[in-house]
Amino acid sequence: MNRSAWVIAVAAAFAMASTVADAQSSSKRPVRVLVASAPGGPSDTQARLLVPTMSEVLGQILIVDNRPSANGVLATEIASKAVPDGHTLAVGNSGTHAVNATLYRKLPYDPIRDFVPVSQFSTTGMVVAANPRLPGSSIQELAAHGRKQPGSLNVAIAGATGELAGDALWALTQVKMTNVRYKGSSPATLAVISGEADLSLLTPLATLSHIKAGRLKAYGITSSQRAPLLPDLPTMAEQGVQGYDFQFWNGMFAPAKTPDRVVRAVNKSIVQALRDPDVKKRFTELGLVIVGNTPEEFAAVVKRDLAQFRKIIIASGIPRL
């Protein structure tokens, strides 16, 4: 080998070694898990329960990054524009990835085009929870009270799913409410407890302890089945609101064009975390139905709900943002 060829070969070898070292260093960078709500809410709680096992399975540190905003738009937009290298994930929900697509006239991200669904964590109904000063105990009594002074009751909006579920419920019960948007479940819950807002649609997780302590009162659950955590709380259908069924789900998403091997690896870590006995026990205690599906199955859920919510929003005349 002449000197020129030898120099080229050595340089190539060093370049390859450097590339491998950089790749290994890059793969061990912490993974950012964007959460679209404030700490303590359903999305945040589920993420923090899953992250330890996911980190162990993936061999990487996962860091929860809370970016609360109205209807989760901020964190979801950030995730949609992140480099698709496996170092950014996002916890989305039925609001950020199904409702917002129609609720907003100019949404700064596309729930289908800009994301790869990884796995759905759970699903649950929402509680129509109110400050204890409101009268009555049924949804019909709440509606009758609201009809006396149209628009006088303020609804603390924790996310897009709750907003849509509430608007559909008010339309069916013929009462006008005033929506006030908050940056997630925790601030919305506190607003109702303090009396800053009159009521909200929140998960059993967000309301259970407050209902037991008398800080909130519950008028019903939005799902077609009663909540395991609140077995005495009737559904809307049981109270005469026929055909009404709204459920809230959470799941993990990755930016579009994230390599399939990365998506599969993250999916495996989520499914394994959901099978952990302690995690299963905690999810059950929080009133959550565990899912843990495949990327393809989760993608089908997102597309189905997006189409379903679009029909509801258009048909009911719910104002678009």
Contacts in CASP RR format, 6 or more apart in sequence:
PFRMAT RR
TARGET T0000
AUTHOR 0000-0000-0000
METHOD contacts of the structure
MODEL  1
MNRSAWVIAVAAAFAMASTVADAQSSSKRPVRVLVASAPGGPSDTQARLL
VPTMSEVLGQILIVDNRPSANGVLATEIASKAVPDGHTLAVGNSGTHAVN
ATLYRKLPYDPIRDFVPVSQFSTTGMVVAANPRLPGSSIQELAAHGRKQP
GSLNVAIAGATGELAGDALWALTQVKMTNVRYKGSSPATLAVISGEADLS
LLTPLATLSHIKAGRLKAYGITSSQRAPLLPDLPTMAEQGVQGYDFQFWN
GMFAPAKTPDRVVRAVNKSIVQALRDPDVKKRFTELGLVIVGNTPEEFAA
VVKRDLAQFRKIIIASGIPRL
1 9 0 8 1.000
26 85 0 8 1.000
26 87 0 8 1.000
27 60 0 8 1.000
28 60 0 8 1.000
29 60 0 8 1.000
29 87 0 8 1.000
30 60 0 8 1.000
30 61 0 8 1.000
30 62 0 8 1.000
30 63 0 8 1.000
30 87 0 8 1.000
31 58 0 8 1.000
31 60 0 8 1.000
31 61 0 8 1.000
31 62 0 8 1.000
31 63 0 8 1.000
31 86 0 8 1.000
31 87 0 8 1.000
31 88 0 8 1.000
31 89 0 8 1.000
32 63 0 8 1.000
32 65 0 8 1.000
32 82 0 8 1.000
32 87 0 8 1.000
32 88 0 8 1.000
32 89 0 8 1.000
33 47 0 8 1.000
33 51 0 8 1.000
33 62 0 8 1.000
33 63 0 8 1.000
33 64 0 8 1.000
33 65 0 8 1.000
33 89 0 8 1.000
33 90 0 8 1.000
33 91 0 8 1.000
33 252 0 8 1.000
34 65 0 8 1.000
34 67 0 8 1.000
34 75 0 8 1.000
34 76 0 8 1.000
34 78 0 8 1.000
34 79 0 8 1.000
34 88 0 8 1.000
34 89 0 8 1.000
34 90 0 8 1.000
34 91 0 8 1.000
35 43 0 8 1.000
35 44 0 8 1.000
35 47 0 8 1.000
35 64 0 8 1.000
35 65 0 8 1.000
35 66 0 8 1.000
35 67 0 8 1.000
35 75 0 8 1.000
35 90 0 8 1.000
35 91 0 8 1.000
36 43 0 8 1.000
36 67 0 8 1.000
36 68 0 8 1.000
36 69 0 8 1.000
36 72 0 8 1.000
36 73 0 8 1.000
36 74 0 8 1.000
36 75 0 8 1.000
36 76 0 8 1.000
36 90 0 8 1.000
36 91 0 8 1.000
36 92 0 8 1.000
36 93 0 8 1.000
36 96 0 8 1.000
37 43 0 8 1.000
37 44 0 8 1.000
37 66 0 8 1.000
37 68 0 8 1.000
37 72 0 8 1.000
37 158 0 8 1.000
37 159 0 8 1.000
37 183 0 8 1.000
37 184 0 8 1.000
37 185 0 8 1.000
37 186 0 8 1.000
38 44 0 8 1.000
38 66 0 8 1.000
38 68 0 8 1.000
38 183 0 8 1.000
38 184 0 8 1.000
38 185 0 8 1.000
38 186 0 8 1.000
38 187 0 8 1.000
39 66 0 8 1.000
39 186 0 8 1.000
40 185 0 8 1.000
40 186 0 8 1.000
41 184 0 8 1.000
41 185 0 8 1.000
41 186 0 8 1.000
41 205 0 8 1.000
41 206 0 8 1.000
42 93 0 8 1.000
42 124 0 8 1.000
42 185 0 8 1.000
42 203 0 8 1.000
42 205 0 8 1.000
42 206 0 8 1.000
42 248 0 8 1.000
42 250 0 8 1.000
42 286 0 8 1.000
42 288 0 8 1.000
43 91 0 8 1.000
43 92 0 8 1.000
43 93 0 8 1.000
43 185 0 8 1.000
43 250 0 8 1.000
44 64 0 8 1.000
44 66 0 8 1.000
44 91 0 8 1.000
45 205 0 8 1.000
45 286 0 8 1.000
46 91 0 8 1.000
46 121 0 8 1.000
46 122 0 8 1.000
46 250 0 8 1.000
46 251 0 8 1.000
46 283 0 8 1.000
46 288 0 8 1.000
47 64 0 8 1.000
47 91 0 8 1.000
48 64 0 8 1.000
49 273 0 8 1.000
49 279 0 8 1.000
49 282 0 8 1.000
49 283 0 8 1.000
50 121 0 8 1.000
50 270 0 8 1.000
50 273 0 8 1.000
50 274 0 8 1.000
50 279 0 8 1.000
51 62 0 8 1.000
51 64 0 8 1.000
51 273 0 8 1.000
52 273 0 8 1.000
53 269 0 8 1.000
53 272 0 8 1.000
53 273 0 8 1.000
53 276 0 8 1.000
53 279 0 8 1.000
54 62 0 8 1.000
54 266 0 8 1.000
54 269 0 8 1.000
54 270 0 8 1.000
54 272 0 8 1.000
54 273 0 8 1.000
55 61 0 8 1.000
55 62 0 8 1.000
57 268 0 8 1.000
57 269 0 8 1.000
57 272 0 8 1.000
57 273 0 8 1.000
58 265 0 8 1.000
58 266 0 8 1.000
58 269 0 8 1.000
62 89 0 8 1.000
65 75 0 8 1.000
66 75 0 8 1.000
67 74 0 8 1.000
67 75 0 8 1.000
67 78 0 8 1.000
68 74 0 8 1.000
68 75 0 8 1.000
68 183 0 8 1.000
68 184 0 8 1.000
68 187 0 8 1.000
69 75 0 8 1.000
69 183 0 8 1.000
70 157 0 8 1.000
70 159 0 8 1.000
70 181 0 8 1.000
70 182 0 8 1.000
70 183 0 8 1.000
71 95 0 8 1.000
71 96 0 8 1.000
71 99 0 8 1.000
71 100 0 8 1.000
71 103 0 8 1.000
71 104 0 8 1.000
71 157 0 8 1.000
71 159 0 8 1.000
71 160 0 8 1.000
71 163 0 8 1.000
71 181 0 8 1.000
72 95 0 8 1.000
72 96 0 8 1.000
72 100 0 8 1.000
72 159 0 8 1.000
72 160 0 8 1.000
72 184 0 8 1.000
73 96 0 8 1.000
73 100 0 8 1.000
73 104 0 8 1.000
73 107 0 8 1.000
73 108 0 8 1.000
73 109 0 8 1.000
75 90 0 8 1.000
75 96 0 8 1.000
76 90 0 8 1.000
76 92 0 8 1.000
76 96 0 8 1.000
76 97 0 8 1.000
76 100 0 8 1.000
76 109 0 8 1.000
77 108 0 8 1.000
77 109 0 8 1.000
78 90 0 8 1.000
79 88 0 8 1.000
79 89 0 8 1.000
79 90 0 8 1.000
79 109 0 8 1.000
79 115 0 8 1.000
79 253 0 8 1.000
79 255 0 8 1.000
80 108 0 8 1.000
80 109 0 8 1.000
80 110 0 8 1.000
80 114 0 8 1.000
80 115 0 8 1.000
80 255 0 8 1.000
80 256 0 8 1.000
81 109 0 8 1.000
81 255 0 8 1.000
82 88 0 8 1.000
82 255 0 8 1.000
83 255 0 8 1.000
84 254 0 8 1.000
84 255 0 8 1.000
84 256 0 8 1.000
84 257 0 8 1.000
84 258 0 8 1.000
84 259 0 8 1.000
85 258 0 8 1.000
85 262 0 8 1.000
86 254 0 8 1.000
86 258 0 8 1.000
86 259 0 8 1.000
86 262 0 8 1.000
86 266 0 8 1.000
88 254 0 8 1.000
88 255 0 8 1.000
89 118 0 8 1.000
89 252 0 8 1.000
89 253 0 8 1.000
89 254 0 8 1.000
89 266 0 8 1.000
90 115 0 8 1.000
90 252 0 8 1.000
90 253 0 8 1.000
90 254 0 8 1.000
90 255 0 8 1.000
91 121 0 8 1.000
91 250 0 8 1.000
91 251 0 8 1.000
91 252 0 8 1.000
91 253 0 8 1.000
92 250 0 8 1.000
92 251 0 8 1.000
92 252 0 8 1.000
92 253 0 8 1.000
93 161 0 8 1.000
93 248 0 8 1.000
93 249 0 8 1.000
93 250 0 8 1.000
93 251 0 8 1.000
94 160 0 8 1.000
94 161 0 8 1.000
94 247 0 8 1.000
94 248 0 8 1.000
94 249 0 8 1.000
94 305 0 8 1.000
94 309 0 8 1.000
95 159 0 8 1.000
95 160 0 8 1.000
95 161 0 8 1.000
95 162 0 8 1.000
95 164 0 8 1.000
95 248 0 8 1.000
96 111 0 8 1.000
96 160 0 8 1.000
97 111 0 8 1.000
97 115 0 8 1.000
97 117 0 8 1.000
97 253 0 8 1.000
97 302 0 8 1.000
97 306 0 8 1.000
98 111 0 8 1.000
98 161 0 8 1.000
98 302 0 8 1.000
98 305 0 8 1.000
98 306 0 8 1.000
98 308 0 8 1.000
98 309 0 8 1.000
99 160 0 8 1.000
99 161 0 8 1.000
99 163 0 8 1.000
99 164 0 8 1.000
99 309 0 8 1.000
99 313 0 8 1.000
100 107 0 8 1.000
100 111 0 8 1.000
100 160 0 8 1.000
101 107 0 8 1.000
101 110 0 8 1.000
101 111 0 8 1.000
101 112 0 8 1.000
101 306 0 8 1.000
101 309 0 8 1.000
101 310 0 8 1.000
102 306 0 8 1.000
102 309 0 8 1.000
102 310 0 8 1.000
102 313 0 8 1.000
102 314 0 8 1.000
102 320 0 8 1.000
103 160 0 8 1.000
103 163 0 8 1.000
103 164 0 8 1.000
103 313 0 8 1.000
103 318 0 8 1.000
103 320 0 8 1.000
103 321 0 8 1.000
104 320 0 8 1.000
104 321 0 8 1.000
105 320 0 8 1.000
105 321 0 8 1.000
109 115 0 8 1.000
111 302 0 8 1.000
111 306 0 8 1.000
112 302 0 8 1.000
112 303 0 8 1.000
112 306 0 8 1.000
113 256 0 8 1.000
114 255 0 8 1.000
114 256 0 8 1.000
115 253 0 8 1.000
115 254 0 8 1.000
115 255 0 8 1.000
115 256 0 8 1.000
116 253 0 8 1.000
116 254 0 8 1.000
116 255 0 8 1.000
116 256 0 8 1.000
116 257 0 8 1.000
116 258 0 8 1.000
116 263 0 8 1.000
116 295 0 8 1.000
117 251 0 8 1.000
117 252 0 8 1.000
117 253 0 8 1.000
117 295 0 8 1.000
117 298 0 8 1.000
117 299 0 8 1.000
117 301 0 8 1.000
117 302 0 8 1.000
118 251 0 8 1.000
118 252 0 8 1.000
118 253 0 8 1.000
118 254 0 8 1.000
118 263 0 8 1.000
118 266 0 8 1.000
118 267 0 8 1.000
118 270 0 8 1.000
118 295 0 8 1.000
118 298 0 8 1.000
119 251 0 8 1.000
119 252 0 8 1.000
119 266 0 8 1.000
119 267 0 8 1.000
119 270 0 8 1.000
119 271 0 8 1.000
119 291 0 8 1.000
119 292 0 8 1.000
119 293 0 8 1.000
119 294 0 8 1.000
119 295 0 8 1.000
119 298 0 8 1.000
120 249 0 8 1.000
120 250 0 8 1.000
120 251 0 8 1.000
120 291 0 8 1.000
120 292 0 8 1.000
120 293 0 8 1.000
120 297 0 8 1.000
120 298 0 8 1.000
120 301 0 8 1.000
121 249 0 8 1.000
121 250 0 8 1.000
121 251 0 8 1.000
121 252 0 8 1.000
121 270 0 8 1.000
121 274 0 8 1.000
121 288 0 8 1.000
121 290 0 8 1.000
121 291 0 8 1.000
121 292 0 8 1.000
122 249 0 8 1.000
122 250 0 8 1.000
122 251 0 8 1.000
122 283 0 8 1.000
122 288 0 8 1.000
122 289 0 8 1.000
122 290 0 8 1.000
122 291 0 8 1.000
123 247 0 8 1.000
123 248 0 8 1.000
123 249 0 8 1.000
123 288 0 8 1.000
123 289 0 8 1.000
123 291 0 8 1.000
124 203 0 8 1.000
124 204 0 8 1.000
124 205 0 8 1.000
124 223 0 8 1.000
124 227 0 8 1.000
124 247 0 8 1.000
124 248 0 8 1.000
124 249 0 8 1.000
124 287 0 8 1.000
124 288 0 8 1.000
124 289 0 8 1.000
125 203 0 8 1.000
125 204 0 8 1.000
125 221 0 8 1.000
125 222 0 8 1.000
125 223 0 8 1.000
125 227 0 8 1.000
125 246 0 8 1.000
125 247 0 8 1.000
125 248 0 8 1.000
126 161 0 8 1.000
126 162 0 8 1.000
126 165 0 8 1.000
126 201 0 8 1.000
126 202 0 8 1.000
126 203 0 8 1.000
126 221 0 8 1.000
126 222 0 8 1.000
126 223 0 8 1.000
126 246 0 8 1.000
126 247 0 8 1.000
126 248 0 8 1.000
127 201 0 8 1.000
127 202 0 8 1.000
127 203 0 8 1.000
127 204 0 8 1.000
127 206 0 8 1.000
127 207 0 8 1.000
127 211 0 8 1.000
127 218 0 8 1.000
127 220 0 8 1.000
127 221 0 8 1.000
127 222 0 8 1.000
127 227 0 8 1.000
127 230 0 8 1.000
127 233 0 8 1.000
128 139 0 8 1.000
128 142 0 8 1.000
128 166 0 8 1.000
128 169 0 8 1.000
128 199 0 8 1.000
128 201 0 8 1.000
128 218 0 8 1.000
128 219 0 8 1.000
128 220 0 8 1.000
128 221 0 8 1.000
128 222 0 8 1.000
129 189 0 8 1.000
129 192 0 8 1.000
129 199 0 8 1.000
129 200 0 8 1.000
129 201 0 8 1.000
129 202 0 8 1.000
129 206 0 8 1.000
129 207 0 8 1.000
129 210 0 8 1.000
129 211 0 8 1.000
129 216 0 8 1.000
129 217 0 8 1.000
129 218 0 8 1.000
129 219 0 8 1.000
130 142 0 8 1.000
130 192 0 8 1.000
130 198 0 8 1.000
130 199 0 8 1.000
130 200 0 8 1.000
130 216 0 8 1.000
130 217 0 8 1.000
130 218 0 8 1.000
130 219 0 8 1.000
131 192 0 8 1.000
131 193 0 8 1.000
131 195 0 8 1.000
131 197 0 8 1.000
131 198 0 8 1.000
131 199 0 8 1.000
131 216 0 8 1.000
131 217 0 8 1.000
132 214 0 8 1.000
132 215 0 8 1.000
132 216 0 8 1.000
132 217 0 8 1.000
133 195 0 8 1.000
134 142 0 8 1.000
134 145 0 8 1.000
134 153 0 8 1.000
134 198 0 8 1.000
134 199 0 8 1.000
134 217 0 8 1.000
135 141 0 8 1.000
135 145 0 8 1.000
136 142 0 8 1.000
136 145 0 8 1.000
137 217 0 8 1.000
137 219 0 8 1.000
138 219 0 8 1.000
138 234 0 8 1.000
138 239 0 8 1.000
139 169 0 8 1.000
139 173 0 8 1.000
139 219 0 8 1.000
139 220 0 8 1.000
139 236 0 8 1.000
139 239 0 8 1.000
139 241 0 8 1.000
140 173 0 8 1.000
140 239 0 8 1.000
140 240 0 8 1.000
141 219 0 8 1.000
142 175 0 8 1.000
142 199 0 8 1.000
142 219 0 8 1.000
143 170 0 8 1.000
143 173 0 8 1.000
143 174 0 8 1.000
143 175 0 8 1.000
145 153 0 8 1.000
146 152 0 8 1.000
146 153 0 8 1.000
146 175 0 8 1.000
146 176 0 8 1.000
146 177 0 8 1.000
147 174 0 8 1.000
147 175 0 8 1.000
147 176 0 8 1.000
150 175 0 8 1.000
150 176 0 8 1.000
151 176 0 8 1.000
151 177 0 8 1.000
151 178 0 8 1.000
152 178 0 8 1.000
153 177 0 8 1.000
153 178 0 8 1.000
153 198 0 8 1.000
153 199 0 8 1.000
154 177 0 8 1.000
154 178 0 8 1.000
154 179 0 8 1.000
154 180 0 8 1.000
154 196 0 8 1.000
154 197 0 8 1.000
154 198 0 8 1.000
154 199 0 8 1.000
155 166 0 8 1.000
155 177 0 8 1.000
155 178 0 8 1.000
155 179 0 8 1.000
155 180 0 8 1.000
155 197 0 8 1.000
155 198 0 8 1.000
155 199 0 8 1.000
155 200 0 8 1.000
155 201 0 8 1.000
156 180 0 8 1.000
156 182 0 8 1.000
156 187 0 8 1.000
156 188 0 8 1.000
156 189 0 8 1.000
156 191 0 8 1.000
156 192 0 8 1.000
156 196 0 8 1.000
156 197 0 8 1.000
156 199 0 8 1.000
156 200 0 8 1.000
157 163 0 8 1.000
157 179 0 8 1.000
157 180 0 8 1.000
157 181 0 8 1.000
157 182 0 8 1.000
157 188 0 8 1.000
157 200 0 8 1.000
158 182 0 8 1.000
158 184 0 8 1.000
158 185 0 8 1.000
158 187 0 8 1.000
158 188 0 8 1.000
158 189 0 8 1.000
158 200 0 8 1.000
158 201 0 8 1.000
158 202 0 8 1.000
158 206 0 8 1.000
159 181 0 8 1.000
159 184 0 8 1.000
159 185 0 8 1.000
159 188 0 8 1.000
161 246 0 8 1.000
161 248 0 8 1.000
162 201 0 8 1.000
162 246 0 8 1.000
162 248 0 8 1.000
163 179 0 8 1.000
163 181 0 8 1.000
163 201 0 8 1.000
164 246 0 8 1.000
164 309 0 8 1.000
164 312 0 8 1.000
164 313 0 8 1.000
164 318 0 8 1.000
165 201 0 8 1.000
165 222 0 8 1.000
165 246 0 8 1.000
166 177 0 8 1.000
166 201 0 8 1.000
166 246 0 8 1.000
167 179 0 8 1.000
167 316 0 8 1.000
167 318 0 8 1.000
168 244 0 8 1.000
168 246 0 8 1.000
168 312 0 8 1.000
168 316 0 8 1.000
168 318 0 8 1.000
169 222 0 8 1.000
169 236 0 8 1.000
169 241 0 8 1.000
169 244 0 8 1.000
170 176 0 8 1.000
170 177 0 8 1.000
171 316 0 8 1.000
171 317 0 8 1.000
171 318 0 8 1.000
172 241 0 8 1.000
172 244 0 8 1.000
173 241 0 8 1.000
180 191 0 8 1.000
180 197 0 8 1.000
182 188 0 8 1.000
182 191 0 8 1.000
185 202 0 8 1.000
185 203 0 8 1.000
185 206 0 8 1.000
186 206 0 8 1.000
188 197 0 8 1.000
188 200 0 8 1.000
188 202 0 8 1.000
189 200 0 8 1.000
189 202 0 8 1.000
189 206 0 8 1.000
189 207 0 8 1.000
189 210 0 8 1.000
189 216 0 8 1.000
190 196 0 8 1.000
191 197 0 8 1.000
191 200 0 8 1.000
192 198 0 8 1.000
192 199 0 8 1.000
192 200 0 8 1.000
192 216 0 8 1.000
193 210 0 8 1.000
193 215 0 8 1.000
193 216 0 8 1.000
199 219 0 8 1.000
201 222 0 8 1.000
203 248 0 8 1.000
204 221 0 8 1.000
204 227 0 8 1.000
204 229 0 8 1.000
204 230 0 8 1.000
204 286 0 8 1.000
204 287 0 8 1.000
205 229 0 8 1.000
205 286 0 8 1.000
205 287 0 8 1.000
205 288 0 8 1.000
207 216 0 8 1.000
207 218 0 8 1.000
208 229 0 8 1.000
208 230 0 8 1.000
210 216 0 8 1.000
211 217 0 8 1.000
211 218 0 8 1.000
211 230 0 8 1.000
218 230 0 8 1.000
218 233 0 8 1.000
220 233 0 8 1.000
220 234 0 8 1.000
220 235 0 8 1.000
220 236 0 8 1.000
220 239 0 8 1.000
221 227 0 8 1.000
221 230 0 8 1.000
221 233 0 8 1.000
221 234 0 8 1.000
221 235 0 8 1.000
221 236 0 8 1.000
222 235 0 8 1.000
222 236 0 8 1.000
222 244 0 8 1.000
222 245 0 8 1.000
222 246 0 8 1.000
222 247 0 8 1.000
223 235 0 8 1.000
223 245 0 8 1.000
223 246 0 8 1.000
223 247 0 8 1.000
224 235 0 8 1.000
224 237 0 8 1.000
224 245 0 8 1.000
225 235 0 8 1.000
226 233 0 8 1.000
226 234 0 8 1.000
226 235 0 8 1.000
227 233 0 8 1.000
227 287 0 8 1.000
228 284 0 8 1.000
228 287 0 8 1.000
229 285 0 8 1.000
229 286 0 8 1.000
229 287 0 8 1.000
236 244 0 8 1.000
237 243 0 8 1.000
237 244 0 8 1.000
237 245 0 8 1.000
249 291 0 8 1.000
249 301 0 8 1.000
249 305 0 8 1.000
251 298 0 8 1.000
252 266 0 8 1.000
252 270 0 8 1.000
254 262 0 8 1.000
254 263 0 8 1.000
254 266 0 8 1.000
263 295 0 8 1.000
264 295 0 8 1.000
267 294 0 8 1.000
267 295 0 8 1.000
270 292 0 8 1.000
271 292 0 8 1.000
273 279 0 8 1.000
274 280 0 8 1.000
274 283 0 8 1.000
274 290 0 8 1.000
274 291 0 8 1.000
274 292 0 8 1.000
280 290 0 8 1.000
283 290 0 8 1.000
284 290 0 8 1.000
293 301 0 8 1.000
312 318 0 8 1.000
313 320 0 8 1.000
END
